[in-house]
Amino acid sequence: MHSEDEDVYELSSLMTPWVLRTAVTIDLPALLEEGPRSTAELAALTRSDPSTLTRIVRYLACTGFVKENPEGQVALTGLGRRLCSSVDPLLSLLLKADSAAGRIDASLATLPSALAQGQVGYARLFGKDFYQDVASDPELSRSWNELMADGAPSIVEEILQHVAFDASSHVIDVGGGTGHLVAGVTQKYRDIFGCVLELPYAAAAASALFAELQLTGRCRVQEGSFFDDLPEGDTYFLASVLHEWPDGDALKILRRCAEAMPAHGRVIIVDRIVDSGKGDDALVANLDIMMLTATGGRERTREEIANLVESAGMQVQKQTVLASGRFLVEAGRAK
Ligand SMILES: C[S@@+](CC[C@H](N)C(=O)[O-])C[C@H]1O[C@@H](n2cnc3c(N)ncnc32)[C@H](O)[C@@H]1O
């Protein structure tokens, strides 16, 4: 191999990502955070095969994540410490091979065959659609809710800055996840009522949030699917929802909103877009492949979003690219 090819091979190698993910999955960084340990001790604590673990640790040492002290015990380096969930909870959640995000990353291995056969990699690898899988396993549900809740505050803040509400608004957050948007809106506007329409696994998390924030008088949760009839309201949010679905499904969701809303109602879509002009092209390209792999969705251009809105019998009334690069579209019934 030419040395340039070696660089490209190194860049493409899956070895370090998978060894790191293995270490995080068995909580090795957390165990070493408490102090140096022998590999035999680590193997016993993680219920691992000692010989295999020794080989994993050797690789981690060669790549700078752990070091061996003179007594032959394994200790974390500064780099290795960054894998500890106490240092970066989000990173460790993303790296765990048995978390929802970890499983999405694992399904990237199916890209070549997915490309040829137009299949969704996640379902091909795990035998279930992403949300069927997440909903069927409490640990996956917990990890996905945690990830959604982690990203929610920045979305909620931007939405509150840009969307005006009537005092009598009734907000339906369609696929509203852990309820942070409805909580944010109803905490800011004290007369507004809100409802999260969600699958049962996330509905439970939203109910818990409303109870914790003492919002149950004005906020409720409805278990259900956004492919079925939606509850009555006047403002329907679709935040980070449409990009998870191929066009046919995204259109069905929009049609459900259009059917449910009154003549003066509106749908507010918040998604990333291709070519936002905000310097987020690499992030959007990354999310686009992730959607392709996880659920068969896609990141869209503003024109593609407008086309979907129009096909659902609505028209775009306002659109803004937010500072983060997210695109906020307000749509109402077509006149
Ligand atoms: C990417 S998350 C976005 C959550 C939330 N809107 C936010 O911005 O944080 C997409 C949400 O859609 C929900 N979802 C997926 N399929 C659904 C369905 N058929 N009916 C209702 N919600 C669904 C998921 O449970 C998940 O919480």
The ligand as a Gaussian input file, in Angstrom:
#p B3LYP/6-31G(d) Opt

LIG

0 1
 C      -36.758000      12.204000      16.692000
 S      -38.007000      12.006000      17.867000
 C      -38.505000      13.696000      18.113000
 C      -39.151000      13.913000      19.449000
 C      -39.559000      15.336000      19.742000
 N      -40.494000      15.857000      18.766000
 C      -38.352000      16.236000      19.859000
 O      -38.199000      17.144000      19.048000
 O      -37.546000      16.017000      20.776000
 C      -39.365000      11.341000      16.938000
 C      -40.496000      10.920000      17.823000
 O      -41.531000      10.358000      17.004000
 C      -42.165000       9.355000      17.774000
 N      -42.897000       8.407000      16.920000
 C      -42.378000       7.468000      16.075000
 N      -43.363000       6.795000      15.459000
 C      -44.534000       7.301000      15.936000
 C      -45.896000       7.044000      15.666000
 N      -46.259000       6.110000      14.774000
 N      -46.841000       7.758000      16.314000
 C      -46.477000       8.713000      17.226000
 N      -45.186000       9.029000      17.517000
 C      -44.228000       8.326000      16.874000
 C      -41.033000       8.682000      18.495000
 O      -41.469000       7.941000      19.603000
 C      -40.119000       9.856000      18.832000
 O      -40.326000      10.335000      20.132000

